[in-house]
Amino acid sequence: VGTGSTSSSSSSSPASNLGTTVPAGEMQSWAHDYLISNGYTEADFTAANFIISHESGWSPTAMNPSGAYGLPQALPGSKMASVGADWQT
């Protein structure tokens, strides 16, 4: 979702093979704008999108049987409490 391939076959970098990601939806748009405004690149957003899409499908409440939780599938999910009491929502 939200990806379009623009990668060049002349580069051997795995990140360059992801193409360029166009934010799809409110959460991806927020993440994109946040990263760009904090000095990250479009390639950084594309890589983050690739990982989050595979880990949680962009569901902030995604949970798997191992107990991994949230967008990044933190394990255990409760370790995210160190950045906020509302880590589950």
C-alpha positions as CSV (number, residue, x, y, z in Angstrom):
1,V,0.0,0.0,0.0
2,G,1.4,3.4,-0.9
3,T,4.5,2.2,-2.7
4,G,5.6,2.8,-6.2
5,S,8.9,1.4,-7.6
6,T,11.4,3.9,-8.8
7,S,14.5,1.9,-7.9
8,S,17.5,1.8,-10.2
9,S,19.1,-1.5,-11.1
10,S,22.5,0.2,-11.0
11,S,22.6,0.4,-7.2
12,S,23.5,-2.5,-5.0
13,S,22.0,-0.9,-1.8
14,P,19.1,-3.0,-0.4
15,A,17.3,0.3,0.6
16,S,17.4,1.6,-2.9
17,N,15.5,-1.5,-4.0
18,L,12.4,-0.4,-2.0
19,G,11.5,2.4,-4.5
20,T,9.8,5.5,-3.2
21,T,6.9,5.4,-0.9
22,V,4.0,7.9,-1.1
23,P,2.2,8.1,2.3
24,A,-1.2,6.3,2.2
25,G,-3.6,7.4,4.9
26,E,-3.5,9.6,7.9
27,M,-1.0,7.6,10.0
28,Q,1.5,7.2,7.2
29,S,1.2,10.9,6.4
30,W,1.9,11.8,10.0
31,A,4.9,9.5,10.2
32,H,6.2,10.8,6.9
33,D,5.9,14.4,7.9
34,Y,7.4,13.7,11.4
35,L,10.5,12.0,9.9
36,I,11.1,14.6,7.2
37,S,10.7,17.5,9.7
38,N,13.2,15.8,12.0
39,G,16.0,15.5,9.4
40,Y,15.2,12.0,8.0
41,T,15.0,11.4,4.2
42,E,12.4,10.0,1.9
43,A,14.4,6.8,1.8
44,D,14.2,6.6,5.6
45,F,10.4,6.9,5.4
46,T,10.3,4.2,2.7
47,A,12.4,1.9,4.8
48,A,10.2,2.5,7.9
49,N,7.1,2.0,5.9
50,F,8.4,-1.3,4.6
51,I,9.2,-2.6,8.1
52,I,5.9,-1.3,9.7
53,S,3.8,-2.6,6.8
54,H,5.3,-6.1,7.3
55,E,5.3,-6.0,11.1
56,S,1.9,-4.6,12.0
57,G,0.1,-3.5,8.8
58,W,0.1,0.0,10.3
59,S,-2.2,-1.1,13.1
60,P,-1.0,0.6,16.4
61,T,-2.8,-2.1,18.4
62,A,-1.5,-5.1,16.4
63,M,-0.5,-8.0,18.7
64,N,0.8,-11.4,17.8
65,P,0.8,-14.6,19.9
66,S,4.3,-13.9,21.2
67,G,3.1,-10.7,22.8
68,A,4.8,-8.4,20.3
69,Y,2.7,-5.2,20.2
70,G,2.1,-2.0,18.2
71,L,3.4,-0.6,15.0
72,P,7.0,-1.9,15.5
73,Q,5.9,-5.1,17.2
74,A,7.9,-4.4,20.3
75,L,8.6,-7.5,22.4
76,P,7.5,-7.3,25.1
77,G,5.0,-4.6,24.2
78,S,5.1,-3.3,27.8
79,K,8.6,-1.9,27.2
80,M,7.0,0.9,25.3
81,A,5.6,2.1,28.7
82,S,8.9,3.9,29.2
83,V,7.9,6.5,26.6
84,G,4.3,7.0,27.8
85,A,1.6,5.5,30.0
86,D,-0.7,5.4,26.9
87,W,1.5,3.0,25.0
88,Q,-1.4,0.6,24.2
89,T,-3.5,3.3,22.6
